[in-house]
Amino acid sequence: MADDKDVLRDVWFGRIPTCFTLNQDEVTEREAEPYYLLLPRVSYLPLVTDKVKKHFLKVMKAEDVEEMWLEYEGTPLKWHYPIGVLFDLHASNTVLPWSITVNECWTQIRLHINDNNFPDRDLLHCTSNSVIEAHFMSSIKEADALKHKSQVVNDMQKKDHKQLWMGLQNDKFDQFWAINRKLMEYPTEEGGFRYIPFRIYQTMSDRPFIQKLFRPVSPEGNVHTLGDLLKEMYPAALPNDGEQKRYQVVIHGIEPLLETPLQWLSEHLSHPDNFLHICVIPTPTD
C-alpha cells in the first residue's frame, strides 16, 4: 500500500466528544450526573464505555443491572457499527466533529440500564468483549475474502489475529498496523484489490446498508473513483447537472472528493474491520 502513515494516524486518533446522560425513567438512589468522554471513531461502543457504566452504577443498585444499551434522539445505537459510522449517520448534521465549536456542541447519548424494553428488533445483545471480538474478526475475514480470496488472513497465525484484536481493543495504533499492513498489500501489476470491501449506509432506507461486488479498476484498466462507485450502487446520492446537492457523502466525518480513487480510500480510510464505511446523509437545509 502507499505509505501515507499520517493519514492512517489521523483516522485512527479521530475522537468524538460525547456526553452520556441517564434515561430519566431509570430509578436511581440520587441524581445521576452526566458523564463526558472522547470516543474513538474506529472503535465500538461496548469497548470504550466501561467507565460510563461504572459512573452510573454509583447511583443505582448494582444487582439490578443486567445490560446497558445506548440511543441517540430515540434511535438505538447498533454496537456492532463503528462509533464514527454511528455519529456520521445519525448526528453529523447537528454536531460536526471537525468544527471549531466542537467543545460547545456535545453529542447527547441517553443511557438505558436494565430496561425491560430492550429494542431486540434494532440491537444485538452484547454480553462480553468476546462477542465483539468474534464480530470484528468475522468482518476482517469477510473483507480479506473480497480483497485476496482469503489468502492473507489464512496465512496468518493465530497470534496475528489476536494482535489485530488487541490493537483495536487497547487503542494501540502501531500494534494493530504492524499486522493490518499485510491486509492492505496487493501485487503491483494488479493495480489494487480484487474487490473493494465497502458498505453504504442511508438514514432514509429500511435497508441496513448496500454491499455488492465492485472492483477498484475497470476491465479497460481505468481507476475507479468514489463517484464511480456511487453512480453504480447509489446514483441518487449524486446531483444531476444543475441540480442542488441533496446528499452528503461522508467517510470518517469528512466529504472526500468524488474523484478520489477507490483503492486509495480503501487503503487509508477503511475502519479496522477493513471495510470502507460510507454514509449518505441529507444535506442540511439551514
Buried (B, 14 or more C-beta within 10 A) or exposed (E): BEEEEEEBEEBBEBBBBBEBBBEEEBEBEEEBEBBEBEBBBBBBBBBBBEEBBEBBBEBBEEEEEEBBBBBBEEBBBBBBBBBBBBBBBBBBBEBBBEEEEBEEBBBBBBBBBBBEEBEEEEBEEBEEBEBBBEBBBEBBBBBBBBBBEBEBBEEBEEEBBBBBBBBBBEBBBEBBBBBBEBBBEBEEEEBBBBBBBBBBBBEEEEEEBBBEEBBBBEEEEEBBBBBBBBBEBBEEBBEEEEEEEEBBBBBBBBEBEBEBBBBBBBBBBBBBBBBBBBBBBEEEEE
